[in-house]
Amino acid sequence: MYDYTSDEKHDPPAPVITIKVRRPDNTDKYYEEQALIDTGAFKSCITKNIIDELVLIKMSVVTVGGYKETDYEEIDTYGAQIKLDGLFDDLVEVIELPNHAESIIGRDIINKLNILLEGKNKKFEISVPE
């Protein structure tokens, strides 16, 4: 069970988890940071500084938009190996975010896991489906 009662970054507190990101062909160098678990994001996202530091390879361009349906823009995607605390370790096409943003675990990863959110207790549990 993960506890996010000490989350000072979000108001109200939000579920975050430590991720490890690496270039798929390099097992020696990885980047570790906290990522927001966001069921509203269709793809996982990482910041440009991680992409630059790991020299990730561009895969495609996607059109994304925020909550306003008029604010669409084309954003680059990159191939990254994402690891979540021994629960998930796979190649994922991630969307580039500006450096001031925070990394996001989106439905592309969430839908491969079971997540139980106890909002009132500010805890969540993640498991691998059997």
Secondary structure per residue as TSV (DSSP state, phi and psi in degrees):
chain	resnum	aa	ss	phi	psi
A	1	M	-	360.0	132.7
A	2	Y	E	-99.9	141.9
A	3	D	E	-114.6	129.4
A	4	Y	-	-121.6	28.3
A	5	T	T	-66.4	-26.7
A	6	S	T	-91.0	8.3
A	7	D	-	-65.7	108.5
A	8	E	-	-98.9	-5.7
A	9	K	S	-80.9	-28.0
A	10	H	S	-119.3	143.7
A	11	D	S	-135.1	105.4
A	12	P	S	-74.4	163.2
A	13	P	-	-54.7	150.4
A	14	A	-	-133.4	154.5
A	15	P	-	-72.6	124.8
A	16	V	E	-129.0	153.7
A	17	I	E	-142.1	150.6
A	18	T	E	-76.5	130.2
A	19	I	E	-118.9	154.7
A	20	K	E	-117.9	129.7
A	21	V	E	-119.2	135.4
A	22	R	E	-145.3	163.1
A	23	R	-	-72.2	136.1
A	24	P	T	-56.9	-31.4
A	25	D	T	-97.1	12.9
A	26	N	-	-134.8	104.4
A	27	T	S	-86.7	-6.3
A	28	D	S	-85.8	-35.6
A	29	K	-	-112.1	126.4
A	30	Y	E	-141.1	164.1
A	31	Y	E	-120.2	132.8
A	32	E	E	-118.2	134.7
A	33	E	E	-163.1	172.8
A	34	Q	E	-84.1	141.2
A	35	A	E	-130.6	141.2
A	36	L	E	-77.2	133.1
A	37	I	E	-85.4	114.1
A	38	D	-	-128.9	102.4
A	39	T	T	-69.6	-12.0
A	40	G	T	-85.5	-10.5
A	41	A	-	-93.9	125.4
A	42	F	S	-76.0	-24.6
A	43	K	S	-131.7	155.2
A	44	S	-	-75.7	154.1
A	45	C	E	-136.4	142.7
A	46	I	E	-133.6	160.1
A	47	T	E	-79.5	156.5
A	48	K	H	-58.1	-35.6
A	49	N	H	-64.8	-34.1
A	50	I	H	-67.8	-44.6
A	51	I	H	-58.0	-45.8
A	52	D	H	-68.1	-43.2
A	53	E	H	-63.3	-39.1
A	54	L	H	-91.2	-4.5
A	55	V	T	52.4	55.3
A	56	L	-	-71.7	152.4
A	57	I	-	-93.7	130.9
A	58	K	E	-65.8	135.7
A	59	M	E	-107.1	-45.7
A	60	S	E	-165.1	-169.9
A	61	V	E	-127.6	134.7
A	62	V	E	-122.1	153.7
A	63	T	E	-95.9	124.1
A	64	V	E	-126.8	158.4
A	65	G	E	-149.1	156.9
A	66	G	-	-86.8	-155.2
A	67	Y	S	-70.5	-20.6
A	68	K	S	-88.9	126.1
A	69	E	T	-74.3	2.9
A	70	T	T	-102.8	-8.7
A	71	D	-	-100.9	73.0
A	72	Y	E	-101.8	145.6
A	73	E	E	-149.9	157.4
A	74	E	E	-92.3	130.5
A	75	I	E	-128.3	143.0
A	76	D	E	-72.3	147.9
A	77	T	E	-118.6	156.4
A	78	Y	E	-137.8	153.6
A	79	G	E	-86.8	127.8
A	80	A	E	-142.4	142.4
A	81	Q	E	-86.7	118.8
A	82	I	E	-111.4	132.2
A	83	K	E	-124.6	131.5
A	84	L	E	-119.0	99.4
A	85	D	T	42.0	41.6
A	86	G	T	75.2	3.4
A	87	L	T	-99.9	-25.9
A	88	F	E	-150.5	135.3
A	89	D	E	-153.4	100.1
A	90	D	E	-156.8	162.9
A	91	L	E	-77.1	129.7
A	92	V	E	-133.0	142.2
A	93	E	E	-86.5	111.9
A	94	V	E	-106.7	151.4
A	95	I	E	-91.8	139.4
A	96	E	E	-76.0	131.2
A	97	L	E	-113.7	156.0
A	98	P	-	-64.5	156.8
A	99	N	T	-60.9	-26.9
A	100	H	T	-79.4	-9.8
A	101	A	S	-84.0	176.3
A	102	E	-	-115.7	150.6
A	103	S	E	-63.4	151.7
A	104	I	E	-132.0	136.0
A	105	I	E	-97.0	115.1
A	106	G	-	-100.5	-172.5
A	107	R	H	-65.5	-20.7
A	108	D	H	-60.9	-29.9
A	109	I	H	-99.3	-44.6
A	110	I	H	-53.0	-41.5
A	111	N	T	-70.1	-5.4
A	112	K	T	-99.1	0.9
A	113	L	S	-129.0	165.6
A	114	N	E	-102.5	127.8
A	115	I	E	-127.2	126.5
A	116	L	E	-114.2	117.8
A	117	L	E	-104.3	121.4
A	118	E	E	-104.0	81.4
A	119	G	G	-56.4	-43.5
A	120	K	G	-62.0	-37.4
A	121	N	G	-90.7	-3.0
A	122	K	T	54.2	50.1
A	123	K	E	-137.2	155.3
A	124	F	E	-146.3	157.1
A	125	E	E	-126.0	137.8
A	126	I	E	-123.3	136.4
A	127	S	E	-142.5	164.8
A	128	V	-	-93.2	129.2
A	129	P	-	-60.5	145.1
A	130	E	-	-90.2	360.0
